[in-house]
């Protein structure tokens, strides 16, 4: 069953200090139905080449629905610096709630 909210567990340190390893986030999958993602928002998206989901912050928007994303802890983050910009259709949703 498809639900508008989905829970994800943070499994690495790439978003510290905002999100800690072991935290859970609730993602609003309808957040971008009527508007585009904004710079500064934390999102969950499908990795461009691997079968996994990542949690990162949007740091720039390019033309044609492309976004540059990075982790807050850049030393520990696999992000756009390694795989390039992500497409808007790979975004699952906006992180709306953090459960510590």
trRosetta pair geometry for C-beta under 8 A, 3 or more apart (Angstrom, degrees):
i j d omega theta_ij theta_ji phi_ij phi_ji
3 6 6.6 141 80 -70 97 72
3 29 7.8 114 103 25 54 132
4 28 6.7 1 153 -155 91 64
4 29 5.3 -151 -162 53 49 94
4 30 4.8 -17 -151 -18 113 115
5 26 5.5 -4 -171 -177 111 103
5 27 6.9 149 -157 72 56 48
5 28 6.2 -26 -101 -99 75 52
5 29 6.9 -159 -82 5 22 91
5 96 7.7 -80 -124 44 101 134
6 26 7.4 151 74 -157 33 56
6 27 4.9 -24 63 59 85 102
6 29 6.0 59 -2 -42 109 117
6 44 7.8 -113 84 68 116 156
6 92 7.0 -72 56 160 142 124
6 93 7.0 132 34 31 107 138
7 24 5.7 -5 -168 -176 103 117
7 25 7.3 157 -151 80 55 43
7 26 5.8 -29 -95 -100 69 65
7 27 7.5 177 -87 13 19 83
8 24 6.9 155 80 -157 40 66
8 25 5.3 -15 61 59 92 91
8 27 6.1 39 -2 -20 113 120
8 44 5.7 151 -12 -108 161 147
8 53 6.3 -105 -127 104 137 140
8 55 6.6 162 111 -61 142 121
9 22 7.3 -25 -172 -145 99 25
9 23 7.5 159 -156 88 57 40
9 24 5.4 -38 -100 -100 63 75
10 15 6.6 -98 -139 44 130 123
10 19 4.9 -175 -96 155 156 114
10 20 6.6 123 92 88 145 33
10 21 5.7 -134 118 -117 98 33
10 22 6.5 -31 72 34 92 24
10 23 4.5 22 21 58 128 84
10 24 7.2 -144 -1 -82 82 24
10 25 6.7 78 -47 -15 96 103
10 55 6.4 -68 -106 39 87 149
11 21 6.6 28 -174 -142 17 86
12 21 6.0 -57 170 -98 6 104
12 76 6.7 -174 157 151 106 112
13 16 5.0 -17 -173 -13 79 123
13 20 7.7 -5 -120 -148 69 52
13 21 5.4 -41 -71 -42 69 113
13 73 5.6 -54 138 77 82 162
13 76 4.6 -22 88 132 97 162
14 54 8.0 -34 79 -161 154 98
14 55 7.7 146 80 74 112 80
14 56 7.3 -46 130 -94 124 81
14 71 3.4 -89 165 -129 92 157
14 72 7.5 116 144 39 55 63
14 73 5.5 -154 -158 60 27 99
14 76 5.1 -141 -89 109 58 89
14 77 3.8 107 -151 -101 103 76
14 78 6.8 -73 -100 23 148 63
14 79 7.3 155 -175 -47 131 105
15 18 5.3 -72 159 66 93 98
15 19 3.9 14 102 49 126 106
15 42 7.2 68 -145 -136 136 128
15 55 5.8 -40 -44 108 146 106
15 56 7.2 -149 -84 -106 104 41
15 57 7.4 131 -128 -28 97 95
15 71 5.3 -107 -72 -153 55 90
15 72 5.1 65 -157 21 48 102
15 73 6.5 -62 -7 9 5 96
15 77 7.6 93 -58 -98 51 113
16 19 7.0 -98 -74 71 43 50
16 20 6.1 59 -100 -100 90 61
16 21 7.8 -30 -60 -20 109 79
16 72 6.3 -145 75 85 32 109
16 73 4.4 36 53 -49 85 133
16 76 7.4 32 26 51 109 139
17 20 7.5 1 -156 -69 50 86
17 72 6.8 -97 25 121 50 139
17 73 7.7 109 -32 -62 49 102
18 42 6.9 -168 134 -75 147 146
18 57 7.8 92 31 -60 161 123
18 72 5.2 125 7 -12 110 161
18 98 7.8 -132 161 -93 78 157
19 23 5.1 -134 -163 61 79 145
19 25 6.7 -29 -121 -57 134 120
19 42 7.5 133 -29 -159 128 155
19 55 6.5 -38 65 120 167 140
19 72 7.8 135 26 22 81 128
19 95 7.9 -77 -70 -163 137 163
19 98 6.3 -136 -102 -130 87 125
20 23 5.0 106 58 -27 70 112
20 100 7.2 51 38 -131 118 87
23 98 5.9 -9 176 -170 131 92
23 99 6.5 152 -170 76 75 55
23 100 5.7 -32 -115 -107 99 49
24 98 7.7 149 84 -161 49 46
24 99 4.2 -12 65 59 97 112
25 42 7.8 -110 -143 122 153 127
25 44 7.3 170 93 -54 132 119
25 55 6.5 122 23 -120 153 147
25 95 4.6 -41 -177 -138 135 107
25 96 7.9 124 177 41 87 51
25 97 6.7 152 -161 82 56 56
25 98 5.6 -23 -104 -103 79 62
25 99 7.2 -168 -81 17 28 79
26 95 7.5 108 70 -156 44 60
26 96 5.5 -58 96 64 90 92
26 97 3.9 13 40 51 114 106
26 99 7.1 74 -24 -21 94 107
27 44 4.8 -49 -105 16 150 132
27 92 6.0 23 150 114 151 109
27 93 4.2 121 161 79 100 115
27 94 6.7 152 -156 73 72 30
27 95 5.7 -44 -99 -93 74 50
27 96 6.7 130 -132 7 22 88
28 31 4.1 92 101 -45 112 104
28 93 5.1 -162 84 173 43 125
28 94 5.1 -17 55 61 98 88
28 96 4.4 70 -23 -35 108 135
29 92 6.1 -58 -111 163 91 71
29 93 3.9 -96 -94 -63 44 139
30 33 4.9 -22 -168 -17 70 126
30 93 7.3 17 11 -123 33 121
31 35 7.9 -62 154 60 64 94
31 37 8.0 61 115 -93 112 76
31 93 5.4 112 20 -163 109 85
31 94 3.7 -57 72 16 170 120
31 96 7.1 -172 -71 -64 131 111
32 35 6.3 -98 -135 76 53 58
32 36 6.6 36 -148 -134 102 23
32 37 5.7 -27 -98 -54 130 77
32 88 7.7 -154 156 -171 148 102
32 91 6.4 30 27 108 160 134
32 93 7.0 -161 9 -125 100 55
32 94 6.8 134 -35 -31 93 104
36 61 7.5 65 149 -130 130 149
36 88 7.4 -62 -139 -125 89 136
37 41 5.6 -133 -167 61 89 137
37 43 6.1 -13 -132 -68 143 140
37 58 5.5 153 142 -53 120 162
37 61 7.6 169 85 -91 88 117
37 67 6.5 -4 78 -92 134 151
37 88 7.3 -172 10 -127 112 92
37 91 6.4 -139 -42 -135 141 167
37 94 7.0 172 -115 -81 93 102
38 41 5.1 95 64 -18 76 117
38 58 6.9 148 99 77 33 140
39 58 5.4 -125 -119 115 40 100
39 59 6.4 46 -150 -157 93 19
39 60 6.5 28 -109 -89 115 26
39 61 6.3 -108 -59 -18 94 97
40 57 6.7 -23 -156 -173 26 107
40 58 6.6 -32 22 70 26 86
40 59 8.0 81 -64 -100 42 45
41 57 7.1 165 88 -148 29 67
41 58 5.3 16 56 24 77 115
41 94 5.7 -49 175 -133 127 106
41 95 7.7 164 173 38 79 82
42 55 6.5 23 176 179 102 91
42 56 7.1 -166 -146 106 69 23
42 57 5.2 -41 -93 -92 69 71
42 58 7.9 -153 -85 1 22 75
42 94 7.3 99 78 -163 57 65
42 95 4.2 -30 100 34 105 128
43 55 7.3 -173 92 -144 37 56
43 56 6.6 -20 59 65 78 66
43 57 7.7 126 14 -115 75 25
43 58 6.2 52 -2 -40 120 100
43 69 7.1 -92 53 -115 110 135
43 91 5.4 -41 177 -143 139 105
43 92 7.4 148 172 49 87 72
43 93 6.9 -175 -150 100 80 28
43 94 5.8 -49 -102 -104 75 49
43 95 6.6 -144 -91 -11 20 85
44 53 5.4 14 -177 176 102 118
44 54 7.2 166 -149 82 57 38
44 55 5.3 -26 -95 -94 74 75
44 91 7.5 111 82 -163 48 61
44 92 4.4 -41 99 56 97 121
44 93 6.0 6 48 54 99 68
44 95 6.6 108 -28 -61 89 85
45 53 6.9 160 81 -153 26 74
45 54 6.0 -23 63 60 77 85
45 56 7.3 -45 25 33 109 101
45 69 7.2 -175 24 -21 140 168
45 86 5.5 60 146 169 158 159
45 90 4.8 59 -174 125 106 90
45 91 4.7 -45 -99 -103 101 50
45 92 5.9 -168 -97 0 35 81
46 52 7.8 141 -153 84 58 34
46 53 6.1 -50 -97 -101 48 67
46 54 8.0 87 -168 17 7 82
46 90 4.6 -116 52 -164 90 90
46 92 6.8 112 -35 -48 76 98
47 50 4.2 -14 101 56 143 87
47 51 7.4 -66 53 -10 113 6
47 52 4.9 31 -3 65 131 79
47 53 7.1 -140 -20 -96 82 16
47 54 5.5 94 -74 -19 83 111
47 83 7.3 -64 -167 -176 81 180
48 83 5.1 169 35 162 128 129
48 84 7.2 2 -11 62 171 93
48 86 6.2 -141 -63 -112 103 80
48 87 7.9 109 -107 7 97 90
48 90 6.7 -33 -87 -116 64 166
49 83 6.7 -147 5 -139 107 127
53 92 6.5 -2 -136 -18 123 148
54 69 7.7 128 111 117 123 142
54 78 7.1 -114 -119 87 138 95
54 79 7.6 167 162 -100 147 66
55 95 6.6 63 -149 -63 112 133
56 69 3.8 90 110 163 135 115
56 70 6.0 156 -169 75 115 12
56 71 5.5 -82 -120 -71 86 58
56 77 7.2 102 -113 -163 104 124
56 79 5.4 130 -123 -119 145 110
56 80 7.9 146 153 -18 161 89
57 69 6.5 155 74 -155 35 76
57 70 6.2 -31 61 68 87 64
57 71 7.2 111 14 -125 89 21
57 72 6.2 72 -7 -58 133 81
58 61 7.1 24 175 -63 120 82
58 67 5.3 -54 -131 -173 103 126
58 68 7.3 101 -160 73 60 54
58 69 5.7 -44 -96 -97 48 80
59 68 5.2 -64 67 103 89 99
59 69 6.6 141 9 -119 86 26
59 70 5.2 10 -15 16 138 105
59 80 7.8 -138 41 32 111 139
60 67 7.1 157 85 -160 54 56
60 68 3.9 16 53 40 99 121
61 66 7.5 134 -166 84 53 54
61 67 5.6 -26 -108 -106 63 75
61 68 7.7 -127 -63 18 23 79
62 66 4.1 -25 65 80 111 106
62 67 7.1 -159 19 -78 81 25
62 68 6.8 87 -25 -28 103 92
62 85 5.7 -49 20 -118 136 162
63 66 6.8 18 71 29 40 104
65 87 6.0 39 119 -161 103 69
65 88 3.7 -79 -174 -3 108 120
65 89 7.3 45 147 -18 141 77
66 85 4.0 48 175 140 108 142
66 86 7.0 151 -154 73 64 33
66 87 6.2 -38 -100 -98 66 50
66 88 7.5 -95 -67 -30 25 79
67 80 7.9 -123 117 -77 61 140
67 85 6.0 149 66 -164 29 93
67 86 5.4 -28 62 61 89 85
67 87 8.0 138 18 -117 83 5
67 88 6.8 100 -16 -78 110 67
67 91 7.6 48 25 -62 145 123
68 80 4.6 -174 -153 106 67 173
68 85 5.4 -59 -75 -103 62 86
69 79 5.5 -129 106 -161 75 103
69 80 5.1 130 48 -30 57 110
69 85 8.0 112 3 -140 76 52
69 86 5.9 -1 3 8 121 122
70 74 6.2 -5 175 -101 121 91
70 77 6.1 83 -175 122 69 153
70 79 4.4 108 -120 135 49 162
70 80 6.2 -75 -64 30 71 97
70 81 6.7 51 -105 -19 102 103
71 74 6.2 164 75 -87 83 41
71 76 6.7 -88 106 83 150 74
71 77 2.7 -164 32 -108 127 136
71 78 7.6 57 -20 38 128 39
71 79 5.4 -153 -10 -49 79 131
72 77 7.7 141 39 -62 34 141
73 76 4.6 -4 120 41 115 106
73 77 5.8 147 81 -40 66 101
74 77 5.4 -61 -129 29 33 120
74 79 7.8 -74 -128 26 69 137
74 81 7.9 65 -157 -3 99 150
77 81 7.9 86 101 30 100 117
78 82 5.7 -58 -155 44 70 144
78 83 7.4 48 166 -12 88 111
79 82 6.5 101 57 22 39 91
79 83 7.5 -129 141 31 20 92
80 83 6.5 -81 -121 65 33 69
80 84 5.9 -27 -158 148 73 12
80 85 5.7 31 -139 -86 121 40
80 86 6.9 -104 -88 -18 99 84
83 86 7.9 42 105 -71 110 83
86 90 5.1 -106 180 65 106 133
86 91 7.2 114 125 -58 126 80
87 90 5.0 97 64 -5 80 102
88 91 5.8 -40 -166 8 47 117
93 96 8.0 -39 142 -22 112 102
95 98 7.0 39 165 -66 116 84
